[in-house]
Amino acid sequence: MTTFWQFIVVLAAGLGFPTAALFFLIGGPRFPDERRDRSLAAGDSRPVTRGR
């Protein structure tokens, strides 16, 4: 019975860790009501200047 739970833990870690790492690298999930600067999310390397 222990082998079954070890399999479940390894399966969860094998699926969960890469998913969490991917979300971390892309900046997390995007929610419709969240306000973000899309130029930074798109990889625009120019500095953000506001008020011009």
N, C-alpha and C positions, 0 to 999 in steps of 0.2 A: 504493500500500500504506500510505503514511503516513496518508492520509485515514481508512482503516479504524481504525487505532489511535487517532487523534484522536477518532473517533466513540465508541469504547469508553471512552476516558477521560472524555469529556463525559457519556456515559450513566451511568457509575459515579458521577461527581460529582453529577450531577443527581438520582440516587436516594439516594446515600449521605449527602449533606449534610443534606437535609431530615429524613431518618430520625434521624441523629445529633442534630440540633437538637431534634427532638421528644422523643427519649429524655432529653436534657439538661433540657428544660423540665418534663417530668413526673417527673423524679428518677431516671431509669434504669429498666432492666428489673426486675421483681419476681421474686425467686426464692422457691420454697416454703419453704426453710429459713432465710430471712433474717428477722431480727426488726427491725421498724420500728414507730414510733409512728403508728398508722393515723389518729389524729385530726389530726395535722399533714398527712398525705398527702391527707386529704379536704378540706383547706382550712379547718379550724376555726381561727379567729383568736384564740381565747381562749388565754391563757398556760397552759403546762403546769405544774401544781402536783402534786408527788408527796408522798406520806406523809400525806394528809388523809383 
